[in-house]
Amino acid sequence: MQWIPNILFAIILIAGIYYFVSNVKKLIRNIQLGKQVDRSDNTSERWKNMIKIALGQSKMVRRPVSGLLHIVVYLGFIIINVEVLEIILDGLLGTHRLFLPILGTSVYGFLIGTFEILAVLVFAAVVVFWIRRNVIEISRFLSKEMTSWPKNDGNNILYFEMVLMSLFLIMNASDVDLQEAGVGNVISQFIHPLFLNLSTETMHLVERIAWWLHIVGILIFLNYLYYSKHLHILLAFPNTFYANLKPKGYFPNNKTVTNEVKMMLDPNADPYATPDTATDAEPEKFGASDATDLSWVQLMNAYTCTECGRCTSVCPANQTGKELSPRAIMMKTRDRVEEIGKNIDQNKGVFEYDGKQLLGEDYITQEEIWACTTCNACVEECPVNIDPLSIIMEMRQYLVMEQSAAPQELNAMMTNVENNGAPWQYNQMDRLNWVEEE
């Protein structure tokens, strides 16, 4: 009978880890639906970016209030969960505070005391975040894409963190042996008097309930991440590592277009020659109309999006009332990838065309992508180096080169370039007339 709690704990732990691993596999599968792109260059610079931006939070603190609070929550939550290792070992072995005799009262007390202080700081920071979202109602949290699930998701995570921090402190405060030993109870000693009217057996029951709820809550939180914007807790590191290192404003040349131009400039090339299917591969589709036309890095960008809205808050198109929201671009991309992934799961590993695509009325409209000024403000502002502009530009390329669906102003400009060698409508012979005006 005494082993029943340990067996039950092992079952819950294995189930939680199994479900998490299953979600990770699904996540990797969905990201790999994107096209291959090589991001193995400049590994030293990539490591520096990851350490500075993902670990060091360098771009978060550009907005000091939210940045510093985020660092408190990020570091506090990670450090506090070091004690999860002890909880897991205690749950499997049937021990209690296993590390206390191993580390000694000084080291163990220092660690527990640090955890308790961090728990209070995390709780306070989370409360401030909740107030900013729900009382002050900061404008970037009120956009139309931040209703329903996205809004509830942001609050759910805050409630999770409040509850987990509270359970950690209650667990310590109701632990009679810990309080009598005075080991690391720098915060919980002030909560302990609330339990003094309880019997020893009841206090032990409270401690056990808090212990179980704490570890089960962590496992639930871990598996909730896949469905939440807080997946960036895991993906921020690879996302910053594989981020584009090219200067902002650089756009890669399309190889197919480049080959066409070279052929036009080659006097020996036969433009009417029939392609050799054995040696000439069929040209790829220009640009992107669906999520699977994007690269795997862009799909990872979509899953990494924190929905913080910093990109949208600095977008000049959005500020002037246009439909474009870089945050919505990433959210819609992620939703479409998820939809494709579910389609594959339902059809035993094969995607069956569902009549939808990322570009169109189902997700991202033409009005949104043509509103972009390509200023790169969204890319510069993102705290985890997400690049919404690259997705917008690939969709524009698809509309122009596959659908001939550019806006009238752009079509006129391109026609002038083709006919006159300049964006303006005048004869090529008149291009140097401005010199004579001098």
JOBEL-V645482 format. One line per field, one symbol per residue. ss: DSSP state (2 for helix, 1 for strand, 0 for the rest). burial: I if it has 9 or more other C-alpha atoms within 8 Angstrom, else O. A space follows every 50 residues. Layout:
ss: ???
burial: ???
//
This chain:
ss: 00022222222222222222222222222220001000000022222222 22222000022202222222222222222200222222222220000222 22222222222222222222222222222222220000222002220022 22222222222222222222222002222220000002222222200002 22222222222222222222222222202222222222222000000000 00002222222222200000000000000000000000002220122222 22220000022220022220000002222222222222222222220000 00000000100001022222000000222220000002222222222222 20000002222222222222000000022200222200
burial: OOOOOIIOIIOIIOOIIOIIOOIIOIIOOIIOOIIOOOOOOOOOOIIOII IIIIOOIIIIIOOOOIIIIIIIIOOIIOOIOOOIOIIOIIIIOIOOOIII OOIIIOOIIIIIIIIIIIIIIIIOIIIOIIIIIOOOIOOIIIOOOIIOOI IIIIIOIIOIIIOIIIIIIIIIIIIIOIIOOOIIIIIIIOIIOOIOOOOO OOIIOIIIOIIOIIIIIIIIIOIOIIOOIIIIOOIIIOIIIIIOOOOOOO OOOOOOOIOOOOIIOOOOOOOOOOOOOOOOOOOOOIIIIIIIIIIIIIII IIIIIOOOIIIIIIIOIIIOOIIIIIIIIIIIIIOIIIOIIOIIIOIOOO OOOOOOIIIIOIIIIOOIIOIIOOOIIIIOIIIIIIIIIOIIIIIIIIII IIOOOIOOOOIOIIOIIOOIOOIOOOOOOOOOOOOOOO
//
